[in-house]
C-alpha cells in the first residue's frame, strides 16, 4: 500500500472508533434519562471507554496503519 492510503485508512479507523464511542455514549445517556423518569437511576450514566471491544480494536488498527505509513520510504 502507498503512504497516502495507509494514512487515510489509519485516520478512518480512528474516526470510526470515535464515532462508535459517541453513539454508544449517547445511547447510555438516553437510557439514563429514561431511568430518571422512573425514579430509580444511578448517580451517573454507565459507560466506559473499554466496554466495546471495537473501539479499542479500531484505534489500535488505525495507529498501526499510521505507523506503517511513516515507516514507508516513498
C-alpha positions as CSV (number, residue, x, y, z in Angstrom):
1,X,0.0,0.0,0.0
2,X,1.1,3.5,-0.6
3,X,1.8,6.0,2.1
4,X,-1.3,8.0,1.4
5,X,-3.5,5.0,1.5
6,X,-2.2,3.9,4.9
7,X,-2.7,7.4,6.3
8,X,-6.2,7.6,5.0
9,X,-7.1,4.1,6.4
10,X,-5.5,5.0,9.8
11,X,-7.5,8.2,10.0
12,X,-10.7,6.4,9.0
13,X,-10.2,3.7,11.6
14,X,-9.6,6.3,14.4
15,X,-12.5,8.4,13.3
16,X,-14.8,5.4,13.2
17,X,-13.8,4.4,16.7
18,X,-14.6,7.9,17.9
19,X,-18.0,7.7,16.1
20,X,-18.8,4.4,17.7
21,X,-17.9,5.7,21.1
22,X,-20.0,8.8,20.7
23,X,-23.0,6.8,19.6
24,X,-22.6,4.4,22.5
25,X,-22.3,7.2,25.0
26,X,-25.4,8.9,23.5
27,X,-27.3,5.7,23.9
28,X,-26.3,5.3,27.5
29,X,-27.4,8.9,28.3
30,X,-30.8,8.2,26.7
31,X,-31.2,5.1,28.9
32,X,-30.1,7.1,31.9
33,X,-32.6,9.9,31.2
34,X,-35.3,7.3,30.8
35,X,-34.4,5.8,34.2
36,X,-34.6,9.3,35.8
37,X,-38.3,9.4,34.8
38,X,-39.0,6.2,36.6
39,X,-37.3,7.4,39.8
40,X,-34.7,4.6,40.1
41,X,-31.5,5.6,38.5
42,X,-27.8,5.5,39.2
43,X,-26.0,8.8,40.0
44,X,-24.1,8.9,36.7
45,X,-24.7,7.0,33.4
46,X,-22.9,3.7,33.0
47,X,-20.3,3.9,30.2
48,X,-16.7,3.2,29.8
49,X,-14.1,3.6,27.0
50,X,-13.3,-0.1,27.1
51,X,-16.9,-1.5,27.2
52,X,-16.9,-2.0,23.4
53,X,-14.1,-4.1,22.0
54,X,-14.4,-2.5,18.6
55,X,-13.4,1.0,19.9
56,X,-10.1,-0.3,21.2
57,X,-9.6,-2.5,18.2
58,X,-10.2,0.3,15.7
59,X,-7.9,2.7,17.5
60,X,-5.1,0.1,17.5
61,X,-5.6,-0.7,13.8
62,X,-5.6,3.0,13.0
63,X,-2.4,3.6,14.9
64,X,-0.7,0.6,13.2
65,X,-1.7,2.0,9.7
66,X,-0.3,5.4,10.6
67,X,2.9,3.9,11.9
68,X,3.3,1.8,8.7
69,X,2.7,5.0,6.6
70,X,5.5,6.8,8.3
71,X,7.9,3.9,8.1
72,X,7.5,3.6,4.3
73,X,10.3,5.1,2.3
74,X,8.4,6.7,-0.6
